[in-house]
Structures are given as structure tokens and as C-alpha cells.
Amino acid sequence: MTGPGLNRRRVLLSATGLGLAGGALTSIGGLNAQGQTKILVQYDWLMGNGQIGDIVAQKKGFFAEEGLAVTFGAGGPNAQTLPPVLSGQAQIGEFSTTSQALVAYGAGRPIKLFACGYQYSPYAYISLPRSPIRHPRDLVGKTVAVNPNGRFTLQLIMALHKIDPAQVRIVTMGVDMTPLIAGQVDAVTGFLTNTKALSVLGPDRVVMTSEDAGVTSYANPYFASSETYESQKPALARFVRAAAKGWGWAYANRQEAVAIMCDAYPNLERDVERDTVDIVMGIAFNGATKAHGWGCFDNARIARQIEIFGSAEGTFKTRVPDLAGFATQEILELTSAARPRLG
């Protein structure tokens, strides 16, 4: 995932789908000429290494084996993720993080989270040994350059650790790492999976992820409208079984998976993706997936994220998300035997 950072404005705009009616209008995409169930997956960002397992599942025919004809809808800076799902144009959505899904649900949108592709968000604060930021308290007295969407996450971190915002200087940056190299700032923000951008900082860079700083979240969560979820659980389970097989294959055949992904999306740089795939697999698979299988999520961690986000005034516009209404373990239980236990 090399997508944008998180701020309250972007989360609210992308997650609530302004101007859209709250309910889903249709359920599933029907059948194609081969009798396969059509599913459109609407992603939050451009297709890349965060979707490598899904791409493998499509190109290796794993979705077809489950009787599915899956189409990918790429996201990006000018695309919306939620409206196609709520309108029924897309049957499955994938946000960049569970933060967006929580805010959408908190705004009254009828969605249901049923699996998570990444076990934590790769969004991070990167510094250098001359002025390292390894723990949140190290932010005190430092200048931090965040991308235009990153202020909200930093504000949450400071609130969690009772850091006076006046003690941290925040400046806005783009993707250029020059201010850190030149010593103009003490830290920049970026994604661990964006290895090309980070490579200019050298191997001695110091990393503190938002997860390390206490802002609990999952990344690349899959969700459906409540209507689609209730009416199409078998199709969603088939999707997760096939996607899990794709991710398991990619885990075991990493360089081959990179080749499949780059063949499908020639804009991706093969050398960069070869250097990044181990990082991607380390985020998609860990001790939790070794115990519970790819795609799993822990209800307690989701509940903790609700608590953290609820502490920021105005985050949830209509309701505080209730865990049972927001997320379900049902699809994971239905696919338990098929999801690879790796980590």
C-alpha cells in the first residue's frame, strides 16, 4: 500500500461518500455467460503491492475456481471507494485502513467489515540517527513533516501520550524526503511499502509506525454494504477463500508473484517491487495469521480503535460504532480451513 496518509478531513470525505443516500440499492453483480457470479471490488488506492495476493488469485484462476468473475476497480486521489459499494455498483470495497471504515459506519453508512488484508497500517514516521524518533515521547521538541493528510493521526498520537501539541512543530510536505536529508525537519511520514521513496534515506533510517505509537488499526480491510453482506454471504466467503489462496501462493512464491503483478500492471517497477515484497508479506502475515489465518482481525483491537477514535471530538458524526454492527467474524469462520496459517 503506497496510498495517502490519514487526516480527519480525508477520512470523513472518502468514507462517508458525501451526497450519497445511505442504503445500498442492489446486491450482487449477477452471472456472466459462463455462469460465474460477477463481483466488482472497489479499492481505495491504485493497484499495487497491497493487492498482490488478490492479483495472483485473479491471474492464477483461483476466483474462477470458486465460480467468481472478479473485476478490480482501482482507486486513487480522484476516486471514491464507498459510493460504488453503497449503490451496488461494487459488491466489495477495500479501504486503506479500518479508520475510514469506522468513520463511514459512524456517519450512519450501512457497511460490514469481514476481513483484513494487512495486520497493521504501514504508515510510519521516519527519522535519522542524528535525531531519532523511536517512541512517541521523542516527538517533543521535534519538527515533523507530514503529508497533507497526516495531521489527524499525529494529533491522535499526541493525545494518547499526553503530549502538548505546542511542543511539536508540524509542517506539511509532499513525497520529497529532502527536508529530512537536509536537516530541516526531524521526521517525515511515509509508507513502509513505498521503498523507492524511502531508499534515498539509506539503511540507517529510524522507523516508528502509527501502530508502534499506539494508534491501533488494520489496513486493507474488505467490506460490503449491509444489504450485500446479508444476502450474499456465500459469494463473499468464496471471494475470501480465493483471495486467501492467492495471498498464500504469493507468500510462498514471492518473486513469481511480483512478476504476475507487474505483468498485470506494467506501470509498477519490477526492481522496486522485488525489493518490497518481503515487507508486504511481513505486514500481511504475522503471529496472528499464523494462528488464525490470512485475513483475520481481532475484535478487541477493533474495539480499542473505536475507543481511540472516539476520543477525538467530532470523528463519529452520527453514532459511535458498535462492534457487532460494524464487523463480523462470520466469513472468516466460514473460510477458516481455506485461509493459510502463515507468519
ABEGO torsion letter per residue (X at the ends): XABBBBBAAAAAAAAAGBGBBABBABABAEBBAAGBBBBBBBBABBBBAAAAAAAAAAAAGAAAAAGBBBBBBBBEAABBAAAAAAAGABABBBBABAAAAAAAAAAGBBBBBABBABABBABBBBBBAABBBABAAAABGBBBBBBAAAAAAAAAAAAAAGBBAAABBBBBBBABAAAAAAGABABBBBBAABAAAAAAAEAABBBBBAAAAGBBBBBGBBBBBAAAAAAAAAAAAAAAAAAAAAAAAAAABAAAAAAAAAAABAABBAAAAAAAAAAAAAAABBAAAAAAEBGBBBAAAAAAAAAAAAABBGABAABBBBAAAABBAAAAAAAAAABBBBX
